[in-house]
Amino acid sequence: MKIIDSKGRLFGKLSLLDLAAACVILLVVVGVFFFPGTPLTSNLVAQTKQQPIEVQVLVRGLSIANYDVLAQAFKTEKQADIVIRNQPAGKVSVLNSKVLPRTTTVPQPDGTVKALNDPRPEIVMIRDLILTLGSKAEVTSTGFVLSGSKKIKIGSSIQLQGNIYDFSGTVIAIDAKES
């Protein structure tokens, strides 16, 4: 009796193509279950040192009926959620808020221009603010990275969310503080 007959069967019973396909399937199953590859997350994440930073944010044209309520919320809540590029980036402390005056340019008879208070009545409900936010960030060669691996840079548009407020602003300054 021949080992391989004229039809390509082993001992006249098992086709070599079927045997090769079964070996490939067996190797794939073994490879998937016993050698699944590298995991998507590693347990060897480097622990980096975070240091305190202060971020100044310019909020332009915030429509608000009573600014005192918002100022009180900044003082009592102490923490706010920050969203950078539509992704949550953790919590920050609201350290300070400063209202900027709303002015308009008025030409003078001698040809000069002065910035005077805007006389329009609706301006009372539109505020420009500079907020100082505090947080901890990793300082890298490419900038500051908040928790949640979100980079924050001057010019970044951020969203600040608290219990009674949700508005956007632009980062205008970032200062690293000593720990």
C-alpha positions in Angstrom: 0.0 0.0 0.0 1.3 3.4 -1.0 1.6 6.2 1.5 0.2 8.8 -0.9 -2.2 7.5 -3.6 -2.9 9.0 -7.1 -5.7 11.2 -5.7 -3.4 12.9 -3.1 -4.8 11.0 -0.1 -2.6 9.8 2.8 -3.0 6.0 3.2 -6.0 6.3 0.8 -8.2 8.0 3.5 -7.1 11.5 4.4 -6.6 14.3 1.8 -3.3 16.3 2.1 -5.2 19.5 1.5 -7.6 18.7 4.4 -4.6 17.9 6.6 -2.9 21.2 5.8 -6.1 23.2 6.4 -6.5 21.5 9.8 -2.9 22.3 10.7 -3.4 26.0 9.8 -6.6 26.2 11.9 -4.9 24.5 14.8 -1.9 27.0 14.6 -4.3 30.0 14.5 -6.2 28.8 17.6 -3.0 28.1 19.5 -1.7 31.6 18.4 -4.8 33.4 19.5 -5.2 31.8 22.9 -1.5 31.3 24.0 0.2 34.2 22.2 -2.4 37.0 22.1 0.2 39.7 21.3 1.0 42.9 23.3 -1.7 44.3 25.5 -3.2 47.7 24.7 -2.4 49.0 28.1 0.8 48.4 29.9 1.3 48.0 33.6 4.7 49.6 33.3 3.4 53.1 33.0 6.1 55.6 34.1 5.2 57.6 37.1 5.9 61.2 36.2 6.2 64.0 38.6 3.4 66.5 38.4 3.9 70.1 39.5 1.4 72.9 40.2 0.5 75.3 37.4 -1.6 78.4 37.1 -3.6 78.9 33.9 -5.1 82.2 33.0 -8.2 82.0 30.8 -9.8 84.9 29.0 -13.6 84.6 28.7 -15.1 87.1 26.2 -18.7 88.1 26.0 -20.1 86.0 28.8 -23.9 86.7 29.0 -24.9 86.8 32.6 -27.7 88.6 34.4 -26.1 88.7 37.9 -22.3 88.3 38.0 -22.3 88.3 41.8 -24.0 84.8 41.8 -21.2 83.5 39.5 -18.5 85.1 41.6 -20.0 83.4 44.7 -20.1 80.1 42.9 -16.4 80.4 42.2 -15.7 81.0 45.9 -17.9 78.2 47.3 -17.3 75.4 44.8 -13.5 75.7 44.6 -13.4 72.9 41.9 -14.6 72.9 38.3 -14.5 70.4 35.5 -12.3 71.3 32.5 -12.9 70.1 29.0 -10.2 70.5 26.4 -10.9 69.7 22.7 -14.3 68.2 23.7 -12.6 65.7 26.0 -12.8 65.8 29.8 -9.4 66.8 31.3 -10.1 66.5 35.0 -10.7 69.1 37.7 -9.2 72.6 38.3 -9.4 75.0 41.1 -10.8 78.5 40.4 -8.2 80.7 42.2 -9.3 84.1 41.0 -11.7 85.9 38.7 -11.4 89.5 37.5 -14.0 91.4 35.5 -12.5 93.4 32.7 -14.1 96.8 31.9 -16.3 97.1 28.8 -15.1 100.1 26.9 -15.6 101.6 23.5 -13.4 103.9 21.5 -14.6 107.5 21.3 -13.0 110.0 18.8 -12.2 113.3 20.4 -12.4 116.8 18.6 -8.7 117.1 18.6 -8.3 113.9 16.5 -7.3 111.6 19.4 -9.2 108.5 20.6 -10.2 107.7 24.1 -11.5 104.4 25.6 -14.6 105.3 27.6 -17.1 103.1 29.4 -19.6 101.7 26.9 -22.9 103.5 27.4 -25.2 100.8 25.9 -27.6 99.4 28.5 -27.3 95.8 27.4 -23.5 95.8 28.2 -24.5 95.4 31.9 -25.3 91.8 31.1 -22.2 91.0 29.0 -18.9 90.4 30.9 -15.3 89.8 29.9 -13.4 87.9 32.6 -9.9 86.7 33.3 -10.0 83.5 35.4 -6.9 82.1 37.1 -7.2 78.3 37.4 -4.9 76.0 39.4 -4.1 72.4 38.7 -1.3 69.9 38.6 0.4 69.0 35.3 3.3 67.1 33.9 5.9 69.4 32.4 7.2 67.9 29.2 9.4 69.2 26.4 6.3 69.9 24.3 4.3 71.7 27.0 2.0 71.0 29.9 -0.1 67.8 30.2 -3.0 67.7 32.6 -4.4 64.5 34.1 -6.0 62.4 31.5 -3.2 63.1 29.0 -4.6 66.4 27.7 -2.1 69.0 26.6 -2.9 72.6 27.5 -1.2 75.4 25.6 -1.7 79.1 25.2 -4.4 79.6 22.6 -6.2 76.4 23.6 -10.0 76.7 23.8 -11.3 75.2 27.0 -14.7 74.7 28.6 -15.2 75.2 32.3 -18.2 73.5 33.9 -19.5 73.9 37.5 -22.8 73.4 39.2 -24.4 76.5 37.8 -22.2 77.5 34.9 -20.8 76.1 31.7 -18.8 78.4 29.4 -15.8 78.6 27.1 -12.6 80.6 27.2 -9.1 80.8 25.7 -5.9 80.1 27.6 -3.8 83.2 27.6 -1.0 82.3 30.1 0.4 79.2 31.8 2.8 79.5 34.7 4.6 76.6 36.4 4.8 77.0 40.2 7.3 75.4 42.5 6.0 72.4 44.3 
